Amino acid sequence: MSALLRHAAASLTLNFRNRMALIYGYLFPLMFLLAFWAVYRHDRTPLAQHMGAILTITALGSACFGLPTTLVSERERGVWRRYRLTPTPTWVFLVSILAVRYLLLLTAALIQLGLALALGMSFPAHPLGLLVAFTFTAIAFMGLGLVIAMVADNVPAVQALGQCIFLPMLMIGGVAVQLSSLPNWAQHVSALFPGRYAVQALQAAVSGRGLGAVQFELLALLLIGVAGLVAAMKMFRWEPGRLTSRNNQSWILLALTTWLAVGLLAEWQGRIITQPSAAQGEMVTQVGPAADYRTPMSRTPASWHDVTQADIANVAFERLPPDNGVIAPIAALSEEPDPAAVGQLDIVRSGLANWTPAKVTDPVQRSRNLLYVAAVPDLLQMGDIERFLPAIVLGRLRQSIPPADLPKVLYWVALHPQDGDDAALGELKTLGLPGVSGPTRRDARGRVMLYAFKLLARTSGGKTSE
């Protein structure tokens, strides 16, 4: 035990003397946290829905760069040769390395959480579960980092190998880029990467229902981590140089095969739920004209009073973006908001009762104003609340417009997205929602059109894609 503590203390000292290790261990994660905050600062609880990704990037950066860079540089400088001359067993050396790395990861995560709380994030819903999920994540990525350290001959090789893993996992591994934004093939490939499971496990503890819902993800992280640790121990070498033994290469294959096995198991159990993607034409920046959602040769009523059931029947609801997609999402009836979003939704629901734009005389403008409440959060990708706001808006519409008139009004709004005024956009702050300006105001009208069509389907018996 004394040898273990002494070596751990020495490793900790060396880590804090290594400039690159400090950059990858502490500065690198903070840069990503601030980048996520800049993109999602409009969320009611900033960073709450993205903390799983941020903490995963912390562990991933350590695995791809921080840990192997430190170990390989020490081995190159002959530090390990001195350890070898001591009577300390090899397992003590490895355990102390892992303990120190876990401590460094934990302190980096705590710093990130502290900064996130200072920036407005709510306290994690399951703090103990978050510690457990982060520990499983650390195990998975420390195993990966040790494998890289054993395979790499020198520090430049670490950088090359790290980039080959780090960037794909960020882009198509479900870490930095949301799965719903990826094409179908990438969403299936992401099942092979531990980053996906880490994000899901951590996010469940931060703002979800706890670890009970992510038992498979925790098991996947544990299996990947143990396989990596075993492979690294079998390939361990005190001296710098190339791996030449075929036996060593077989241990690398073991680590990679575990990734493949976990991905195939996830596919076999139906855990890889494919989301709509840009490649399928469902995620677009600009919304098409209203005519795209009507059958050809449809007549144009003179006013909303003249809208008939035949006019509504000519709407091609099946062409609308799916409710579970990225554009104009609407939560399913069985879906519950995350705890972090409940407070904001309650503010909007209660605020609409006295919201001035919801009381204007013209029912068409009144409906348009209410639809902005759903349109703007969708446009700003406020993922924690956007898909739950349409139901709140529909409830208010049903209270303020007679049932016989509501489908007609929604049809008229959908067919005339550029009519009326958008002064209500300046009043959204009274509901706790961000306002928009400039070209974004025009984009908001496109979202109003889509939600008008979707709510029309719900008031007239039309069908939309789920």
N, C-alpha and C positions, 0 to 999 in steps of 0.2 A: 504493500500500500504506500509505503514511504517513497519507493522508487516511482510509482505511478504519479504521486502528487508532485514530486520534484521534476519529473519530465514534463508534466502538464504545465507547471509554472514556467519552465524553460521555453516550451512551445508557445505559450501565451506571450512571453517577452519577445520572442523572435517575430511573432505575428505583428505585434505593435511596432516593431522596428522596420517592418517591410512596408514600404510606401505603397507598392502596387496592391498588396493585400488589404491595406486600409481603404484604398480607393474603391476596390471591388466590393469590399465588405460593408462599407458605410456610406461613402459618397454616391456610389453607383445606385443603390436602392433609393436614396433620397431624391435623386434626379428623376427617377421613374415616378415616384410618388407625386412630386410637384408637376410632372407632365400630365399625369392622370387628373390631378386637381384642376389644372388649366383647362382640360377638355371637358370635364364633367362638373365644373364649379356651379352650374345652374341647378344641380340636384338639391332637393330640400335638405337632405343629409349628405353633404359632399363626401365622396369616396366610400360610403358605406357599401354600395353595390359593387365596388371594384377592389376592395381590400384583399379578397382572395387572390386576385391576379397580382396585386402589388407584392404581397408576401411571397407568392410563388416565384416572382422574378428575383426577389432577394435570395431565396435558396438556390435558384437556378444559376444566378450570377456567381454565387459562391462555388457551386459545383463545377461550372465550366471554366472559371477563371481564378477565383480567390484561393480555394483549397489546392488545386493542382499546381498553380503557379508557386505558391509557398513551398510545397513539398519538393517539387522538381528543382527549384532554385537552391534549396537546402542540400539536396542530393548532389547537385552540380558543384557546390562550393565545398563539399567534403564534410559537411556537418554530420551527415548520417554515418560516415565512416568512423567518427569519434564515438557515436552512440553504440556502434557495433562492438567497440572494444570494451564496453562496460559489461558487467554480468547480468544486466537487465534483459529479461526475455523479450522476444519480438512482440508478443501479444501485448505486453505492457506499453511498448512504444506505439502500437496501433491504437490501442484503447485511449491512451492519453491524447493522441492526435484527434480522434473523433470527439472526445469530451471537450477539448478546447474549441474545436470547430463548432460544435453545438452551442457552446457558450457564446461564441462570437455571433452566430446566427440569431440566437435568442436576444442578445442585446441590440443587434441591428433591427430586429422586428419590433422590439419595445420602443426604440427611438422612432421608428416609423409610426407606430400606433399613437405615441405621444404627440407627434406632429399632426397626424390626421385628426386627432381629437381637438387640437388647437385650431385647426382649420374648419371645424364645425361638424365633424363626423360624430355620430352618436356612439355611446359605449357599446362594445360587442354584446350581442344577445346571449351568447354562451361563452363566457371567458374561459372557463375550465375546458370546455370542448375545443376552444381555439388553441389552447396549449397542447392538447392531445393531437389535434389535426396538424399543428405545426411540427410537433415531434415526429409524426409519421412522415411528413413532407421532408423534414431534415434527414431522416433515415434514408429515404429514397434517393435524395440528391447527394448526400455524403457518399453513398455507395457509388454513384456515378462519378463524383469527383475523384475518388480513390482510383477507379478504373482508368480515368484519363491520366492521372499522375503516374500509374504504373506503365501505361502504354507510351506516353510521351518521352522522347529522348532528352529534350531540352525545353526551355521556356517558350521559344518561338513555336515549337510543335504544340505546346499547350494552347497557345492562342489560336492556332489553326484548327485544332480539334474542337476547342471550345466554341468557336464560331460556327463550325459545322453542326453543332447540336443546339446552341443557344438561339440562333436566328430562326431555324425551322420550327423550333418549339414555340417561339414567340408568335410567328406568323400563321402557322397552320396547326399548332398544337393546342389551341384553345386557351392560350395564356393572355397575350397582349391584345389579340384580335378576337372579338366575341364569336362564338361558334355560328351564330345566326348570320354573320356577315361572310361566312366562308362558303365556297361551292360544296356540293354534296361529297365529292371525292375527298376533299380536305377534311370534312367532318368525320369521315370514316377513318382516314389516316390518323387523325388526332387521337383515336382510341389506342394507338400504339405508343403514345408519349405519356410519361408520368405527369407532365405539367397539367394536363386536362384534369386528372383525378385530384391533384393538389389544389387546383383552383376550386373545384366543386366542394371538396372537404372543408377547406378554409372558409369559403363563403357561407356554407351551411352553418358554421359556428359564429360568423360575424353578424349575419342578418337573416339567416334562415331558420330552419326548424331543429337544428342541432345535429349531432352525429348519428342519431338513429336512422336518418334518411340517407347516409353516405357510407354505410358499412362496406359495400363493395369497393368504394374508392379507397377507403383506409386499408383494406386487404390488398388491393392492387399496389398501393405505395409500399406496403410492408414487403410484399413478395419481390418487387423490383429492387428495393433497398437491400434486402438480405442477399439476393443474387449478386448484386454489385459488390457487396462487402466480401462475400465468399470468393468471388473471382479476383478481387484485388488482393486478398490475402494469399491466394495461390500464386499470383504473379509477382508478389512482393520481391524487391531486390534492393540491396543496400547501395550498390554502385551504379553510376550512370552508364548508359549504353543501350544498345538495341535489344528488343525481345527477339530471340531467335528460335526458341523451342516451340515445336508444334503443340506441346501441351499447354503452353501459355496462350496460344491462339485459340485453343478449344475453350479455355476459360472465358475469353472475350465473347465467344459464341454463346456461352451459357448466359451471360448478362443480356445480350441482345435477344436471345430466344425467349427470355422471360418477358421482355417488353411485348414481343409478338404474341406470346401465349395469353397475356393479360388482355391484349386488344381483341384477340379472337374470342376469348371468353365473354368479353363485353358485348361483342357482336352476337354471339350465340344466345345470350340471355336477353337480347333486345334492348340493351342499355344505351345504344348509340342512336339517339333520336335525331333524325335529320331535320334541320330547320330550313326554311326558305332562304335562298341565297341570291346574290347578285348575278351569278352565272345562269340562274334560271329566269332572269328577267324580272324578278320580283322585288329587287331592291334597286330603286332608281332615285336619282337626285331630283329630277324634274318630273312632276306629275303631268300626265297627258291631259288633253282637253276633255271636257265633259262628254263630247260626242263619242269618245272611245268607249263609253259605258252604256251606249244606247244601241239598239238594233237599227240597221239602215232604214231610211224612209220614215223614221218616227216624226210625228207632227210636233210642232212647237206651240203650246198653249199661249194665249194672249196675256194671261196673268195667273197667279197661283190659284185664284178662285176657279179657273177653268180646267185645272188639272183633273184628269179622270183616272179610273182604275186601269183603263186601257193604256194610258200614257205610262203609268207606273209599271205595267206588265211588260213594256218594251225596254225596260232597263236590264242590261246584261250584267246582273249581279255577280255572275261567275267570273267576270273579267277583273273584278276588284282584287287588290292585294289580299292575301289570306289573313284571317284574324290573328294567327299565331306567327305572322311574319314580322318584318322590320318596319315596314311602312304602314301607318294607321293600324296598329295592333289593338285588339280588344280581348280582354281576359275572358276565359271561359267561366261559366257560372260556378264551376267547382273549384276554381282557382282562388287562392287566398293571397292577399298582399303580404309582403315581408313585414315583420314587426317595425322595421325602421320607416316604412312608408305609411303606416296606419295614421299617424298623427297628422301628416300633411294632407292626406285624403280627407280626414275629418275637418280640417281647416277649410278646404275647398267646399266641401258639402255644406257646412254651416254658413260659410260666407256667401254662397250663391243666393241665399234667402233674401239678403239685403243688397245684393250687387246691383248697382244702378243700371249698367248695360243690359241686365236681364229683365228690366222693367219698362223698356221703351215701348211705345204704343204699337208700332208696326211689327206684326208677328214675324215677318220675314227677317227684318233686321235683328229682332230679339233672338231668333233662332241662330242667326249668323254669329251674333255676339257670344252665345253660349257654346257654339261649336268651336270658337277660338280657344276655349278652356281646354278642350281635348287636343286641338291642332298644334298649339305652340309647344307643349311638353313633348309631343311626338316629334316635332321638327327639331327640337333641341336634344332629342334622345335621352329624356329623363327616365331611364329604364326602371327606376323603382316605383314610379307612379303612372307612367303614361298609359299603360294598357288598362288601368282601372278607372281612369277618368271618364271614358265614354259612357259607362253605365251611370255615373253620377249626372252627367250632362243629360242623358236620356230621361232620367227621373225628373229632372227640373223641367225639361221640355214638356213632358206629359202633364206636369202640374200647371204649366202656364199657357198651354195651347190646347184647345178642345181636341178630343181624339179624332173627330172626323176631319179636322183641318190639318193636323200634324203631318200626315203623309204628303199632303199637297204642298205644304210649306217647305218640307225637307226636299221634295222633288224640285221645287223652284230654286231653292238655294243651291242645290247640286248642279242644276243646269245653268246657273248664272253666278259663277264664283267670283267674277270681277265686279259685280254690282254692289250697291250699298257702300257703307264706309267701314273703316277698320279702326275707328277711335277706341273700340273696346280693348285693343291691344295695349293701350296705355293704362288701362285700369286693372290689368291682371295682377299687378303687385299687391293690390288690396286683398287678393285671394292667396297670397304667398307664392305666386308663380312669377317667373321672370318675364319681362317684356321683350319685344324684338323691335328692330328698327332696320332701315335701309332696305336692301333687296330681300331680306328675310321676311318682311311684311308681305311681299308678293308670294313668296313660297308658302306662307301660312294660309293663304287663300286656297292653294291647291289641296292642302290637308283638310281644310274645311269642306271642300267638295267631296273628298273621299269619305269623311265621316258622315256627311249628309246622306250620301248613298248608302253607307253601311247601316245607319240608324233608320233610314227609310226601309231597308230590308226587314228590320226588326218590328217596324210598325205596320208593315203591309203584307207580311208573310212571305217576302222574298227570301232567297237563299244566298249566302256568301260562303266563300271558302273558309274552312276551319284551319 
